[in-house]
Each structure stands twice: as C-alpha cells, then as structure tokens.
Amino acid sequence: MSAECKEDILLHQEQTADQLNAESWDERWQQGRHGFHLQHIHTLLEPHVDLLVNGRKEIKILFPMCGKSLDMKWLADQGHKVTGVEFSETAIKTFFEEHCIDYTTHSIEGINDCVLYKSKDESIQIYQCDIFNIKSSVLGQFDAVWDRGAFSAIMVKERQKYSEIMLSLMNPNTRYLLVTVDYDVTVTSAPPYAVPAEIVKDFFDEKCNVELIKEKDSIREFWIKKGHKYWTEMLFLITLKT
C-alpha cells in the first residue's frame, strides 16, 4: 500500500466515520445495540490460542474494551488470570450474570472514575473505566493481550495514545494477538474502522515485531447489504523487540 493510499484511508475515516467515544459505546450497550458481540469463541482465537499462551500456565491476559466477551470465560476456565477493561457497567454486570459468577466491587485509586469487578475466585477481574485512563502502575504488565476489536473501534485520532498504553502494559515476554478488519472505506467507514497491515505497523513496528498470522474472509450478510464486496479479518502477533 502506498503512503498516498494510506493517507486517503485515514482522511476518509476521519471525515466520514461515526466518531464514537466511550459514552457512545456505553449507550449502545444500554440500548441492546451490540451486534459486535459474538455469541461464540472468536474463530481466530481458538485455533491460534497457542500463539497467545505459548506453553505457559496461569498467565495474566489483558482484554482491552472487553465488553462481555465469551473469550474471557474460555481462557479463565483454562486456568489463566483474565483482566478486562470496559467502560460500560451494563456490559460488565451482564457478563458476570450470564455466567452465574459471583463478584465483588472495589474502588480503585490512581485511575479516574474506576471500579474493579472481581470474581470471588479471582480468576476474572474487569476494570470499569475509560481505556485511556488505565495505567501500568495500577494494572501492572501482562503476559498476553487478546485485542479482538479495540484497536479497530477507537477513533483514528486516538490510535497513537492507545498504542502507547498497550506498549506500557507489555513485558519482554508479552504476546499480543491483535485482530483488525480491512474493507473498502468508500462503501462505509463506521466502526469497526478499517485497519490494514500497514497501519498496524505504523503504530507498533518501531518497538515491536509485527507478524501477520492469518487473513480470513469474514463478510456477513449485514455488510453485503451495505454494499461491501469483501470484509477481511486479520490476526497479528505483536512482541517487543529485544
């Protein structure tokens, strides 16, 4: 992809896409408008979970903008320690209620307007706060990150700050699996935003190894009706350079 083409994509997204902030996503959860939530384990996680875990046991896994993802329960059931970050109280409470998980809540110092929801067995904890307020001094660093769609959901102007936060939460052995989508932005350009490989590399390549693991045709009837001819999900493995 040429630099000119990449600039055209970014400009088109900034000018035409719905600009959704944390409050907007929370409103969608409250109204039940969460078609982005999957009713199954993500099809790029299950066959590639070994890339994330890498033979390790009881590792700390971060889920940015986690919603009520079934992937959290799936990985926690394998013995890992799951930490989610989610702005919507509705999404968090629904997650625990749907899985019949008892939880406690705790106020968190050091992060603005933050409440921690923690399962009683401490296998799953979710910070209710804005993703851009989290700090490694409070959350610590993680052995793995499963980013199913957060990077594709944030506004274009927020990508630099987001990538810096993610890097601050990584240690030398962190394995970060990132899922993005690519499509024709001239058809529609609403979240999830199109994030081709070149854009991922723009934000992570300086300090990280970025490897494209899998491309998968994931077009659904919903996107076909919008006029899309292709909808490609991409899975990247991101690790810190040594």
C-alpha positions as CSV (number, residue, x, y, z in Angstrom):
1,M,0.0,0.0,0.0
2,S,1.4,3.4,-1.0
3,A,1.7,6.2,1.5
4,E,-0.8,8.2,-0.6
5,C,-3.3,5.4,-0.4
6,K,-2.9,5.1,3.3
7,E,-3.4,8.8,3.8
8,D,-6.6,8.6,1.8
9,I,-8.0,5.9,4.0
10,L,-7.2,7.8,7.2
11,L,-8.6,11.1,5.8
12,H,-11.8,9.3,4.6
13,Q,-12.3,7.7,8.0
14,E,-11.8,11.0,9.9
15,Q,-14.2,12.8,7.7
16,T,-17.0,10.2,7.3
17,A,-16.9,7.7,10.1
18,D,-19.1,7.8,13.2
19,Q,-17.0,9.2,15.9
20,L,-17.8,7.1,18.9
21,N,-16.4,7.8,22.3
22,A,-16.7,5.7,25.5
23,E,-20.1,7.2,26.3
24,S,-21.4,6.3,22.8
25,W,-20.4,2.7,23.2
26,D,-22.0,2.5,26.6
27,E,-25.2,3.9,25.2
28,R,-25.2,1.1,22.6
29,W,-24.8,-1.5,25.4
30,Q,-27.7,0.1,27.4
31,Q,-29.9,0.0,24.3
32,G,-29.0,-3.6,23.4
33,R,-27.3,-2.4,20.2
34,H,-24.3,-4.7,20.4
35,G,-24.3,-6.7,17.3
36,F,-20.5,-6.6,17.5
37,H,-20.7,-9.0,20.5
38,L,-20.0,-12.6,19.4
39,Q,-22.1,-15.5,20.7
40,H,-19.2,-17.9,20.4
41,I,-15.5,-18.1,21.0
42,H,-13.7,-16.0,18.4
43,T,-12.8,-18.1,15.3
44,L,-9.3,-16.6,15.2
45,L,-8.6,-17.2,18.9
46,E,-9.4,-20.9,19.3
47,P,-7.1,-22.2,16.6
48,H,-4.3,-19.8,17.5
49,V,-4.5,-19.8,21.3
50,D,-1.1,-21.5,21.5
51,L,0.4,-18.4,19.9
52,L,-1.1,-16.4,22.8
53,V,-0.3,-18.8,25.7
54,N,3.0,-20.1,24.3
55,G,3.0,-23.1,26.6
56,R,2.7,-21.0,29.8
57,K,0.3,-21.7,32.6
58,E,-1.7,-19.3,34.8
59,I,-0.7,-16.3,32.8
60,K,-2.1,-12.8,33.1
61,I,-4.2,-11.9,30.0
62,L,-5.5,-8.5,29.2
63,F,-8.7,-7.9,27.3
64,P,-9.0,-4.2,26.3
65,M,-12.5,-2.9,25.7
66,C,-13.7,-6.4,26.6
67,G,-17.5,-6.0,26.6
68,K,-19.0,-9.3,27.8
69,S,-16.7,-11.4,25.6
70,L,-17.1,-15.2,25.9
71,D,-13.4,-15.4,25.3
72,M,-12.7,-14.2,28.8
73,K,-14.5,-17.1,30.5
74,W,-13.0,-19.6,28.0
75,L,-9.4,-18.6,28.9
76,A,-10.2,-18.3,32.6
77,D,-11.5,-21.9,32.5
78,Q,-8.1,-22.9,31.2
79,G,-6.5,-21.6,34.4
80,H,-5.4,-18.2,33.3
81,K,-5.9,-14.9,35.1
82,V,-8.1,-12.6,33.0
83,T,-8.2,-8.8,33.3
84,G,-10.7,-6.9,31.2
85,V,-11.1,-3.1,30.7
86,E,-14.6,-1.9,29.8
87,F,-16.4,1.4,30.2
88,S,-19.9,0.0,30.2
89,E,-21.3,-1.1,33.6
90,T,-24.1,-2.8,31.7
91,A,-21.7,-5.0,29.7
92,I,-19.7,-5.9,32.8
93,K,-22.7,-6.8,35.0
94,T,-24.3,-8.8,32.2
95,F,-21.1,-10.8,31.7
96,F,-21.0,-11.9,35.3
97,E,-24.7,-12.5,35.5
98,E,-24.9,-14.6,32.3
99,H,-22.1,-16.9,33.5
100,C,-23.6,-17.0,37.1
101,I,-20.3,-15.7,38.5
102,D,-20.3,-14.1,42.0
103,Y,-18.3,-11.0,42.1
104,T,-17.2,-8.1,44.4
105,T,-16.6,-4.5,43.6
106,H,-13.8,-2.3,44.7
107,S,-13.0,1.4,44.2
108,I,-9.6,1.9,42.6
109,E,-7.2,4.7,43.5
110,G,-4.9,6.0,40.8
111,I,-7.4,5.7,37.9
112,N,-10.1,8.3,37.4
113,D,-13.7,7.1,37.9
114,C,-12.7,3.4,38.1
115,V,-14.4,0.5,39.8
116,L,-13.0,-3.0,39.8
117,Y,-15.3,-6.0,39.4
118,K,-13.6,-9.2,40.6
119,S,-14.9,-12.8,40.6
120,K,-14.8,-14.4,44.0
121,D,-12.3,-17.0,42.8
122,E,-10.2,-14.0,41.4
123,S,-9.8,-15.7,38.0
124,I,-11.6,-12.8,36.2
125,Q,-11.4,-9.1,37.0
126,I,-12.8,-6.2,34.9
127,Y,-11.9,-2.6,35.4
128,Q,-14.8,-0.3,34.7
129,C,-13.2,2.8,33.3
130,D,-12.2,4.6,30.1
131,I,-9.4,2.6,28.3
132,F,-7.4,5.8,28.0
133,N,-7.3,6.2,31.8
134,I,-5.6,2.9,32.6
135,K,-2.0,2.9,33.9
136,S,0.6,0.2,34.2
137,S,1.4,1.5,37.7
138,V,-2.1,0.2,38.8
139,L,-2.7,-2.8,36.5
140,G,0.8,-4.0,36.2
141,Q,2.1,-5.6,33.0
142,F,0.6,-8.7,31.2
143,D,1.9,-11.9,29.8
144,A,-0.6,-11.7,26.9
145,V,-3.1,-9.4,25.3
146,W,-6.1,-10.5,23.3
147,D,-7.4,-7.5,21.4
148,R,-10.3,-8.7,19.3
149,G,-11.5,-5.3,18.2
150,A,-10.5,-2.4,20.5
151,F,-7.9,-1.0,18.1
152,S,-10.5,-1.1,15.3
153,A,-13.1,0.5,17.5
154,I,-11.3,3.6,18.8
155,M,-11.3,6.8,16.8
156,V,-8.5,7.4,14.3
157,K,-7.1,10.3,16.3
158,E,-6.8,8.1,19.4
159,R,-4.6,5.3,17.9
160,Q,-1.3,6.8,18.9
161,K,-2.3,7.1,22.5
162,Y,-3.8,3.7,22.5
163,S,-0.7,2.0,21.2
164,E,1.4,3.8,23.8
165,I,-0.8,2.5,26.6
166,M,-0.7,-1.0,25.2
167,L,3.1,-0.9,25.0
168,S,3.3,0.3,28.6
169,L,1.4,-2.8,29.7
170,M,3.7,-5.3,27.9
171,N,6.8,-7.0,29.3
172,P,9.6,-8.6,27.3
173,N,7.7,-11.9,27.1
174,T,4.2,-10.5,26.3
175,R,2.4,-12.0,23.3
176,Y,-0.1,-9.6,21.9
177,L,-2.7,-11.0,19.5
178,L,-4.5,-8.2,17.6
179,V,-7.5,-8.7,15.3
180,T,-8.3,-5.9,12.8
181,V,-10.5,-5.7,9.8
182,D,-10.0,-4.4,6.3
183,Y,-12.7,-3.3,3.8
184,D,-13.5,-0.7,1.1
185,V,-13.8,2.5,3.1
186,T,-15.5,4.3,0.2
187,V,-18.6,2.0,0.8
188,T,-18.9,2.6,4.5
189,S,-16.4,3.8,7.1
190,A,-18.1,3.3,10.5
191,P,-16.7,1.4,13.4
192,P,-15.1,-1.0,13.2
193,Y,-12.6,1.1,11.3
194,A,-10.6,-0.5,8.5
195,V,-7.1,-1.1,9.8
196,P,-4.9,-2.8,7.2
197,A,-1.5,-4.2,8.0
198,E,0.4,-1.1,7.0
199,I,-1.5,1.0,9.6
200,V,-0.9,-1.6,12.3
201,K,2.9,-1.4,11.5
202,D,2.8,2.4,11.6
203,F,1.9,2.3,15.3
204,F,3.8,-0.8,16.5
205,D,6.7,-1.5,14.2
206,E,9.2,0.9,15.8
207,K,9.3,-1.0,19.1
208,C,7.7,-4.4,18.2
209,N,7.9,-7.3,15.9
210,V,4.6,-7.4,13.9
211,E,3.7,-10.6,12.2
212,L,0.6,-11.2,10.1
213,I,-0.6,-14.6,11.2
214,K,-3.8,-15.1,9.3
215,E,-6.2,-13.4,6.9
216,K,-9.8,-14.6,6.9
217,D,-12.8,-13.7,4.8
218,S,-15.5,-12.8,7.3
219,I,-18.1,-11.0,5.3
220,R,-21.6,-11.3,6.6
221,E,-25.0,-10.6,5.1
222,F,-25.1,-7.4,7.1
223,W,-22.0,-6.0,5.3
224,I,-23.1,-7.3,1.9
225,K,-26.4,-5.3,2.2
226,K,-24.3,-2.3,3.0
227,G,-22.6,-2.7,-0.4
228,H,-19.3,-4.4,0.7
229,K,-17.7,-7.0,-1.6
230,Y,-15.0,-8.0,0.9
231,W,-14.5,-7.9,4.6
232,T,-11.2,-9.4,5.8
233,E,-10.3,-10.1,9.4
234,M,-6.5,-10.1,10.1
235,L,-4.7,-11.6,13.1
236,F,-1.3,-10.2,14.1
237,L,1.2,-11.4,16.7
238,I,3.0,-8.4,18.3
239,T,6.0,-8.9,20.5
240,L,8.5,-6.4,21.9
241,K,11.8,-6.2,20.1
242,T,14.8,-7.3,22.1
